[in-house]
Amino acid sequence: MKSSVMYKNAYADETIYITSTTSKNYSDEPWYGGDKTILVNAAMVDATYIRLPEATTANKGLHIKVVMGLAPADNLYVGFVTSVIVGGATGMSDGTVGLMTANTALVASASGTSNLSLILDAD
């Protein structure tokens, strides 16, 4: 039983819910593959972060998607501490609630840059 749970946690597709406004550190999670979706359903406070696992050869098949249900209060950092973003990252939102077509906000990190994280700024 224990080995099947460990395998599921490491490789299975999974949705993780964030319902508090404090920083979250997923750097020590035993994720090695699969698709992980982090659903943020809280207005994260200013200067908080969602730290993702560093890129290693052990987790080379891991895909992480962060979905914001509510806009952060200000300056939310999503990314790594020492690994650069590989393959690019994009964050899109509306500048005013409900007006995505008129007030878009885009944060991007192109492939090949030395960015460690995306900064989502509500301003």
Steps between C-alpha positions, in 0.01 A plus 500: 500500500772746596690455173189563287427822691860614458485425126173692464642803683816497288366430149122539484310798365382703796327825596631682808279768654633815668236659720717720725674829421849401621802381301517136391817296459474190282877465449523185712203320347588156359355582157680318216256511211143550392300819490449699820247783509524747787166678536527822702164593647621780728625856448866440588643792703778730374850351455389139543622214285415161361833319487511208258735199506839576346561351157696174523552196281276307743193716425558563129146388404327724754260771378361752747213737424405774746143625462394813686136503613544843658751774420787538748495810720834603343832348390462123508816311399455163326809300417833374627794616710796359303354345180422715198164461330538246219257496207353838585223611732205730445251660737188670371225679687266793488594839637146562618279213613286369217656712225764267357449628145543866596758494780738213442816436697773271371812376677733280299836332526623388161695180454874562534478789747658489845177568690438303818136600548202694371385796707125555491434862591140611551598860423 
